[in-house]
Amino acid sequence: MSPPDPTDGAGDGVDPFDDALPRAYPPPAEVLAAIADEARPIPFSDLPALSNPDDATAGRALALWSRLTPNRRRDFLAALQQLSEDDATLEFERIQLSALYDPDTATRILAIRGLWESERPEYAAVLLDIVRDDAEASVRAAAAEGLAGFVVGNEFGILPADLGDRLLETLRDRIEDVTEEDEVSGTALAALGASSEEWVAELIAEYYETGGTRLRRAAVEAMGRHGSDDWLPVLIQTFEDDDEDVRAAAAISAGNLLLEAAVEPLTLLLEDEEEEVQVAAIRALGEIAGDRAEQILQDLLRSPEPHIVEAAQLAAEEARMMSVDFEDEAPLPWAGAP
């Protein structure tokens, strides 16, 4: 008998060995069994089989959880997060939810980070409980950071009104609680920056003037998220701050404002003594884009410093993408009208 023709069967001429075809994954139960066997590495390439799990698979994952060692749970969640970052179509939220109240601190943080991209209001409610009640400051800070996206969503009316009010009030409580750790208060302030409430701008200004280094940096980050052009002179002034983290945050926030007036001041940070600040300034130039910023980035590609060249390449690509986006936008209906 002659060997089978790979184009036979369906009669459509499709090669079943074509790498472009979707990969067939093992059954979810088999993947969970492999995860349970801690003598073997996490089956990273098979984990997409657990995306959007049905009730039976989610139940098996929950039952498995308590049988895994803390290290295995961390490795599992880290692998899920990496896959989600690489492929936005994958969704492991039901599995990550099962780890939010894990006794291991690092595991809870990984579970929270897995939900950072979620827009589901019910997850905002869960994160609000965690940012208020968790015993570990690092977990509360991770939850506050995860709430930043929901603050943006609240601005667009995505959250129910009562949940939106609770969101803003809870973050404000974390900021103003004098017994709270600065890392939590600062993360909450940065997250709150996207809100257009008048009292938010007042909080940003207050902690910029009176806060310690961590809260001052958070205020600077909040300025970029707040989006008001009025913050640019403050940010440019902050380019000379004594703390390199604050200077880097000021550069990034200046880029977030997308104002061409920030381009020339940002070039001064290219001579900063800290590589972190230089890279932040280059990243900001890529965000702002425009002819002058792109010219500077092209010049930086000839730098003898590898970190400058790498950052400039990424920023130049970002600037090109921004330019294409603007060029592709449909003209406004009144454009060119007499």
C-alpha positions in Angstrom: 0.0 0.0 0.0 1.3 3.4 -0.9 1.8 6.0 1.9 -1.2 8.3 2.4 -1.3 11.6 0.6 -1.4 14.4 3.2 -3.8 16.3 1.0 -6.3 13.5 1.0 -9.2 13.2 3.5 -11.0 16.5 3.5 -10.3 17.0 -0.1 -9.5 20.7 0.4 -5.8 20.5 -0.3 -4.8 21.6 3.2 -1.5 20.2 4.5 -2.2 18.9 8.1 1.5 19.4 8.9 1.4 23.1 8.1 2.8 25.0 11.1 0.1 27.7 10.6 -2.7 25.3 11.5 -3.9 25.5 15.1 -2.2 23.1 17.4 -4.2 20.3 19.0 -3.7 20.3 22.8 -4.1 17.4 25.2 -7.3 17.2 27.2 -7.4 19.6 30.2 -7.6 16.7 32.7 -4.3 15.4 31.2 -2.6 18.8 31.5 -3.8 19.1 35.1 -2.4 15.7 35.9 1.0 16.7 34.5 0.9 19.8 36.7 0.2 17.6 39.7 3.3 15.6 39.0 5.9 17.8 40.6 8.7 15.6 39.4 8.1 17.0 36.0 8.4 20.6 34.8 5.3 22.6 34.2 4.0 21.6 30.8 4.2 25.2 29.5 3.3 24.4 25.8 0.2 22.5 26.8 -1.2 25.1 29.2 -3.4 26.8 26.6 -5.7 23.8 26.9 -6.7 25.4 30.3 -7.8 28.6 28.7 -11.5 29.5 29.2 -12.1 26.4 31.3 -15.5 24.8 31.6 -17.0 24.2 35.0 -15.6 20.7 35.2 -12.0 21.8 34.4 -12.3 24.8 36.8 -13.5 22.4 39.5 -10.5 20.0 38.9 -8.1 22.9 39.0 -9.5 24.1 42.3 -9.3 20.6 43.8 -5.7 20.3 42.6 -4.7 23.6 44.1 -4.3 22.6 47.7 -2.3 19.5 46.7 0.5 21.6 45.1 3.5 22.9 47.0 3.8 26.7 47.1 6.7 26.7 44.6 4.6 24.7 42.2 1.7 27.0 42.6 3.9 30.0 41.9 5.5 28.4 38.8 2.0 27.5 37.5 0.6 31.0 37.9 3.8 32.6 36.5 3.5 30.4 33.4 -0.2 31.3 32.9 0.7 35.0 33.2 3.5 34.7 30.6 1.2 32.9 28.2 -1.5 35.6 28.7 1.0 38.3 27.9 2.2 36.5 24.8 -1.3 35.7 23.5 -4.2 38.0 24.5 -6.7 35.4 23.3 -5.9 33.1 26.2 -7.9 33.6 29.4 -7.1 31.9 32.7 -9.0 34.1 35.1 -11.1 31.4 36.7 -7.9 29.5 37.7 -6.2 32.7 38.9 -9.2 33.6 41.0 -8.8 30.3 42.9 -5.4 31.6 44.2 -6.4 35.0 45.4 -6.7 33.9 49.0 -3.8 31.4 49.0 -1.9 31.3 52.3 1.4 32.0 50.4 2.0 35.8 49.8 3.9 35.4 46.5 1.1 33.2 45.2 -1.5 35.8 46.0 0.5 38.5 44.2 0.9 36.3 41.1 -2.9 35.6 41.1 -3.7 39.3 41.4 -1.3 40.2 38.5 -3.0 37.6 36.4 -6.2 39.7 36.7 -4.6 43.1 35.9 -5.9 43.1 32.4 -9.5 42.1 33.3 -12.3 44.5 32.8 -15.0 42.5 34.7 -16.6 44.6 37.4 -16.9 41.6 39.7 -13.1 41.4 39.8 -12.8 45.0 40.8 -15.0 44.2 43.8 -12.7 41.4 44.8 -9.5 43.5 44.4 -11.1 46.2 46.6 -11.6 43.7 49.4 -8.0 42.6 49.1 -6.6 46.2 49.0 -8.5 46.9 52.2 -8.1 43.7 54.1 -5.1 41.6 53.1 -2.6 41.3 55.9 0.5 41.8 53.6 1.3 45.3 52.3 2.9 43.8 49.2 -0.4 42.1 48.3 -2.4 45.2 49.1 -0.1 47.2 46.8 -0.5 44.6 44.0 -4.3 44.9 44.3 -4.1 48.7 44.2 -2.1 48.5 41.0 -4.6 46.1 39.5 -7.3 48.6 40.2 -5.7 51.3 38.0 -7.4 49.9 34.9 -10.8 50.0 36.6 -10.2 53.7 37.5 -9.9 54.3 33.7 -13.0 52.2 33.1 -14.9 54.2 35.6 -14.1 57.4 33.7 -15.8 55.9 30.7 -18.8 54.7 32.7 -18.0 51.0 32.4 -18.5 50.3 36.1 -21.8 50.5 38.0 -22.1 53.8 39.8 -22.0 52.3 43.3 -18.9 50.2 42.5 -17.2 53.2 40.9 -17.9 55.3 44.1 -16.5 52.5 46.2 -13.5 52.2 44.0 -12.5 55.9 44.4 -13.3 55.9 48.1 -11.3 52.8 48.9 -8.2 54.1 47.1 -8.6 57.4 48.8 -8.8 55.7 52.2 -5.5 53.8 51.4 -3.8 57.0 50.5 -5.0 59.0 53.5 -4.6 56.3 56.1 -1.5 57.4 58.1 -0.9 53.8 59.3 -0.7 52.4 55.8 2.6 51.5 54.2 4.0 54.1 51.7 4.2 51.4 49.0 0.4 50.8 49.3 -0.5 54.5 49.6 1.7 55.4 46.7 0.4 52.6 44.4 -3.2 53.7 45.3 -2.3 57.3 44.4 -0.8 56.4 41.1 -3.8 54.2 40.3 -6.2 57.0 41.2 -4.5 59.5 38.9 -6.7 58.7 35.9 -9.8 60.0 37.7 -11.1 63.4 36.7 -12.5 64.1 40.1 -11.3 67.6 41.3 -10.2 66.2 44.7 -7.9 63.8 42.9 -5.9 66.6 41.3 -5.7 68.2 44.8 -4.4 65.0 46.3 -1.7 64.7 43.6 -0.5 68.2 44.2 -0.6 67.7 48.0 1.5 64.6 48.0 3.9 66.0 45.4 4.6 68.9 47.8 4.6 67.1 51.1 5.0 63.3 50.6 8.1 61.3 51.1 10.1 59.9 48.1 7.7 57.0 47.4 4.6 59.2 47.6 6.2 62.0 45.6 7.1 59.5 42.8 3.5 58.2 42.9 2.2 61.8 42.5 4.4 62.2 39.5 3.1 58.9 38.0 -0.5 60.1 38.7 0.2 63.3 36.8 0.9 61.4 33.6 -2.3 59.3 34.1 -4.4 62.4 35.0 -3.7 63.8 31.5 -3.9 67.5 32.2 -1.5 69.7 30.2 -1.1 71.8 33.4 1.1 69.2 34.9 3.9 69.5 32.2 5.7 72.5 33.9 5.8 70.5 37.2 7.1 67.4 35.5 9.8 69.4 33.6 10.8 70.9 37.0 11.0 67.4 38.4 13.5 66.3 35.7 16.1 67.8 38.2 14.9 65.9 41.3 17.6 64.3 43.5 16.0 60.8 43.2 16.5 58.9 40.0 13.3 57.0 40.3 11.3 60.3 40.6 13.2 61.7 37.5 12.4 58.5 35.5 8.7 58.7 36.5 8.6 62.3 35.5 10.0 61.5 32.1 7.4 58.7 31.5 4.6 60.9 32.7 5.7 63.7 30.4 5.5 61.2 27.5 2.1 60.2 28.6 0.8 63.7 28.2 1.8 63.5 24.5 2.8 67.2 24.3 5.5 68.3 21.8 6.5 70.9 24.3 8.1 68.1 26.4 10.4 67.0 23.6 13.3 69.4 24.1 13.3 69.2 27.9 13.4 65.4 27.6 16.6 65.6 25.6 18.3 67.0 28.7 17.6 63.7 30.5 19.6 61.8 27.8 22.7 63.1 29.6 21.4 61.9 33.0 23.9 59.9 35.0 21.4 57.0 35.5 20.7 54.6 32.7 17.1 54.1 34.0 16.4 57.8 33.5 17.9 57.9 30.0 15.8 55.0 29.0 12.7 56.5 30.4 13.3 59.7 28.5 13.8 57.8 25.3 10.6 55.8 25.9 8.8 59.1 26.4 10.0 60.5 23.1 8.6 57.4 21.4 5.2 58.0 23.1 5.1 61.7 21.9 6.3 60.9 18.4 6.2 63.7 15.9 9.0 64.8 13.5 11.3 66.3 16.1 11.1 63.3 18.5 11.6 60.8 15.7 14.7 62.8 14.5 16.2 62.6 18.0 15.5 58.8 18.1 17.1 58.3 14.8 20.2 60.1 16.0 20.3 58.0 19.1 20.5 54.8 17.0 24.2 55.8 16.3 25.0 56.0 20.0 28.0 53.9 21.2 25.9 52.9 24.3 24.1 49.6 23.8 21.3 50.5 26.2 20.6 53.8 24.4 20.5 52.0 21.0 18.1 49.3 22.2 15.8 51.8 23.9 15.9 54.1 20.8 15.0 51.1 18.5 11.9 50.3 20.6 10.9 53.9 20.9 11.3 54.6 17.2 9.1 51.6 16.4 6.5 53.0 18.9 6.7 56.4 17.2 6.2 54.9 13.8 3.2 53.0 15.0 1.7 56.2 16.4 2.3 58.0 13.1 0.6 55.2 11.2 -2.4 55.2 13.6 -2.9 58.9 13.0 -2.5 58.6 9.2 -5.0 55.8 9.1 -7.7 57.7 11.0 -10.7 58.5 9.0 -11.2 62.3 8.3 -13.7 64.0 10.5 -17.0 64.5 8.7 -16.6 68.3 8.6 -12.9 68.2 7.4 -12.5 70.2 4.2 -16.0 71.6 4.4 -16.3 75.2 3.1 
